[in-house]
Amino acid sequence: MTNHFKPALAAATLLTLGLTSFNVAAYEAGDWVVRGRLIHVDTNEDTSTIRVGGVSQAGSGVDVTSDTVPELDITYMWTPHWGTELILGTTQHTVDGSGTLNSLGGIIDAKVLPPTLTLQYHFKPNSNIRPYAGVGINYTHFYSEKVTGGLDAPSAKVKMDASWGLAFQAGVDVDINDSWFVNFDLKYIDIDTTAHFTNTTVGAAAVDVDLQPWVFGIGIGTTF
């Protein structure tokens, strides 16, 4: 072997050794996987008209603002391929009047607690790049709701119904060393609620909101 091939062979050998020893974060049955993410909740609502005193206001509706918050999720691996993930986080949103009632401005401020449980399949649990897909169920609880804007009055109140719905998920974990990985995650969640207003400037009112948010996440994780 000529001398000018020896450095190339040494580099190739080191690269091979590095790749073959870089699977410490691979998943095994009984593992707990913890991820911390920054998520962006992109609301994708479809709403009914606003009903005032039981009468629909033609051409009206609502828009729901998006939010970006930290999130924690914990996964238990039943096998190297199958795991169950619990997603925990809370967001805050403003609901704005739209269409013919656009002049009302923001009519609700509310916080949202949407714990979501998914069953995941991990396609390559022993790889440095581990894609997965999941499906599960979401429960959404609305709290600290307040009437604002053009509907606000001294004794005005609003209550938003809790929701049960399906959740779909896809993502990938990419190793950065033998203990930590970067995570990219995408979810689609079906959330349906009705907001019930009382004692507003227009009296009793209600609106149905079908929230179908896309949740984009990026973060880091580890296994133990």
C-alpha positions as CSV (number, residue, x, y, z in Angstrom):
1,M,0.0,0.0,0.0
2,T,1.4,3.4,-1.0
3,N,1.9,6.0,1.7
4,H,-0.6,8.5,0.3
5,F,-3.4,5.9,0.8
6,K,-2.7,5.4,4.5
7,P,-4.1,8.7,5.9
8,A,-7.3,8.1,3.9
9,L,-7.6,4.6,5.3
10,A,-7.1,5.8,8.8
11,A,-9.8,8.5,8.4
12,A,-12.2,6.0,7.0
13,T,-11.5,3.6,9.8
14,L,-12.1,6.3,12.5
15,L,-15.3,7.4,10.7
16,T,-16.6,3.8,10.7
17,L,-15.7,3.3,14.3
18,G,-17.5,6.5,15.2
19,L,-20.7,5.5,13.4
20,T,-20.8,2.0,14.8
21,S,-20.3,3.3,18.4
22,F,-22.9,6.1,18.1
23,N,-26.0,4.0,18.9
24,V,-26.0,4.5,22.7
25,A,-29.3,6.5,22.5
26,A,-31.0,3.6,20.6
27,Y,-34.3,2.5,22.2
28,E,-34.9,-0.7,24.2
29,A,-37.9,-2.1,26.0
30,G,-38.3,-0.4,29.3
31,D,-36.7,2.8,28.3
32,W,-38.1,6.2,29.4
33,V,-37.6,8.9,26.8
34,V,-37.9,12.5,27.9
35,R,-38.0,15.4,25.5
36,G,-38.2,19.2,26.1
37,R,-39.6,21.1,23.1
38,L,-40.5,24.6,22.0
39,I,-43.8,24.2,20.2
40,H,-45.7,26.5,17.9
41,V,-49.5,26.0,17.9
42,D,-50.8,27.1,14.6
43,T,-54.6,27.3,15.0
44,N,-56.6,26.3,12.0
45,E,-60.2,27.0,13.2
46,D,-63.5,26.5,11.5
47,T,-66.3,28.3,13.3
48,S,-70.1,28.7,13.3
49,T,-71.7,32.2,13.2
50,I,-71.9,33.9,16.5
51,R,-75.4,33.4,18.0
52,V,-76.8,36.3,20.0
53,G,-79.9,35.4,22.0
54,G,-80.1,32.2,20.0
55,V,-80.2,34.2,16.6
56,S,-77.3,33.6,14.2
57,Q,-75.5,36.8,13.1
58,A,-75.0,36.2,9.4
59,G,-71.5,36.6,8.1
60,S,-69.9,36.5,11.6
61,G,-67.4,34.2,13.1
62,V,-64.2,34.1,15.1
63,D,-60.4,33.9,14.6
64,V,-58.1,32.2,17.2
65,T,-54.6,33.4,17.7
66,S,-51.6,31.1,17.6
67,D,-49.1,30.6,20.5
68,T,-45.5,29.5,21.1
69,V,-44.6,27.8,24.4
70,P,-42.3,25.2,26.0
71,E,-43.6,21.6,26.2
72,L,-42.6,18.5,28.1
73,D,-43.3,15.0,26.9
74,I,-42.5,11.6,28.4
75,T,-42.4,8.3,26.4
76,Y,-42.3,4.8,27.8
77,M,-41.0,2.2,25.3
78,W,-42.9,-1.1,25.6
79,T,-40.6,-2.7,22.9
80,P,-37.8,-1.2,20.8
81,H,-40.5,-0.2,18.2
82,W,-43.6,0.6,20.3
83,G,-43.9,3.4,22.8
84,T,-46.6,5.5,24.6
85,E,-46.1,9.2,24.8
86,L,-47.8,11.7,27.2
87,I,-47.5,15.3,26.0
88,L,-47.8,18.1,28.6
89,G,-48.0,21.8,28.0
90,T,-50.3,24.8,28.2
91,T,-51.0,27.7,25.8
92,Q,-52.9,31.0,25.8
93,H,-55.0,32.3,23.0
94,T,-57.2,35.2,22.1
95,V,-60.5,34.7,20.2
96,D,-61.3,37.7,17.9
97,G,-64.6,38.5,16.3
98,S,-64.5,38.2,12.5
99,G,-66.6,39.0,9.5
100,T,-69.6,41.2,10.2
101,L,-68.5,41.3,13.9
102,N,-64.9,42.2,13.3
103,S,-65.4,45.5,15.1
104,L,-65.8,43.6,18.4
105,G,-62.0,42.9,18.5
106,G,-60.8,40.3,20.9
107,I,-63.8,38.8,22.7
108,I,-62.1,36.0,24.7
109,D,-58.8,35.5,26.4
110,A,-58.4,31.8,27.5
111,K,-55.7,29.4,28.6
112,V,-55.7,25.8,27.2
113,L,-54.4,22.6,28.8
114,P,-54.4,19.9,26.2
115,P,-52.8,16.7,27.5
116,T,-52.4,14.2,24.7
117,L,-51.6,10.5,24.8
118,T,-50.2,8.8,21.7
119,L,-49.2,5.3,20.7
120,Q,-46.0,5.6,18.7
121,Y,-44.2,3.3,16.3
122,H,-40.5,3.9,15.9
123,F,-39.3,2.7,12.5
124,K,-35.5,2.4,13.3
125,P,-35.0,2.2,17.0
126,N,-31.3,1.2,16.7
127,S,-30.3,4.0,14.3
128,N,-28.8,7.4,14.9
129,I,-31.8,8.9,13.1
130,R,-35.1,7.5,14.4
131,P,-38.3,8.5,12.7
132,Y,-41.6,7.7,14.3
133,A,-45.4,8.1,13.8
134,G,-48.2,8.1,16.3
135,V,-51.9,8.3,16.8
136,G,-53.8,8.9,20.0
137,I,-56.3,10.9,22.0
138,N,-56.4,14.4,23.2
139,Y,-58.4,16.0,26.1
140,T,-58.5,19.8,26.0
141,H,-59.5,21.8,29.1
142,F,-60.1,25.6,28.8
143,Y,-59.5,27.7,31.9
144,S,-59.1,31.3,33.0
145,E,-61.5,32.4,30.3
146,K,-62.3,36.1,30.3
147,V,-64.7,38.2,28.2
148,T,-62.8,41.1,26.5
149,G,-63.3,43.7,23.8
150,G,-66.7,44.7,22.5
151,L,-68.5,42.0,24.5
152,D,-67.1,42.9,27.9
153,A,-69.3,44.2,30.6
154,P,-69.0,44.3,34.5
155,S,-70.6,40.9,35.0
156,A,-69.8,39.3,31.7
157,K,-68.6,35.7,31.8
158,V,-67.7,33.1,29.2
159,K,-67.2,29.3,29.6
160,M,-65.7,27.1,26.9
161,D,-66.6,23.4,26.8
162,A,-63.9,20.8,27.2
163,S,-63.1,18.6,24.2
164,W,-62.1,15.0,23.4
165,G,-60.6,14.3,20.0
166,L,-58.0,12.4,18.0
167,A,-54.4,13.3,17.6
168,F,-51.9,12.4,14.9
169,Q,-48.1,12.7,15.1
170,A,-44.9,12.3,13.1
171,G,-41.4,13.1,14.1
172,V,-37.7,12.1,14.2
173,D,-35.0,11.9,16.8
174,V,-31.4,12.7,15.6
175,D,-28.5,11.8,17.9
176,I,-26.0,14.6,18.7
177,N,-23.9,12.4,21.1
178,D,-24.2,9.2,23.1
179,S,-26.7,10.7,25.5
180,W,-28.7,13.4,23.8
181,F,-30.6,13.9,20.6
182,V,-32.5,16.6,18.7
183,N,-36.2,16.1,18.2
184,F,-38.4,17.4,15.4
185,D,-42.1,16.8,15.9
186,L,-45.4,17.5,14.1
187,K,-48.9,17.0,15.5
188,Y,-52.4,17.5,14.2
189,I,-55.1,17.6,16.9
190,D,-58.9,17.7,16.6
191,I,-60.5,20.1,19.2
192,D,-64.1,21.1,19.3
193,T,-65.6,23.5,21.7
194,T,-68.5,25.9,22.2
195,A,-68.0,29.2,24.0
196,H,-71.0,30.3,26.1
197,F,-71.3,34.0,27.0
198,T,-73.6,35.5,29.6
199,N,-74.2,39.1,30.7
200,T,-72.3,40.6,27.8
201,T,-73.0,43.9,26.1
202,V,-75.3,42.0,23.8
203,G,-76.7,39.6,26.4
204,A,-76.3,35.9,26.0
205,A,-74.3,34.6,23.1
206,A,-72.5,31.5,21.9
207,V,-70.2,30.3,19.1
208,D,-69.0,26.8,18.0
209,V,-65.3,26.5,17.3
210,D,-63.7,23.5,15.5
211,L,-60.0,23.9,16.3
212,Q,-57.7,21.8,14.1
213,P,-54.3,23.0,15.2
214,W,-51.0,22.0,13.7
215,V,-48.4,21.8,16.4
216,F,-44.8,22.2,15.3
217,G,-42.1,21.3,17.8
218,I,-38.3,21.3,18.1
219,G,-36.3,20.3,21.1
220,I,-33.8,18.0,22.8
221,G,-34.2,14.7,24.6
222,T,-32.5,11.9,26.5
223,T,-33.1,8.3,27.4
224,F,-32.8,6.6,30.8
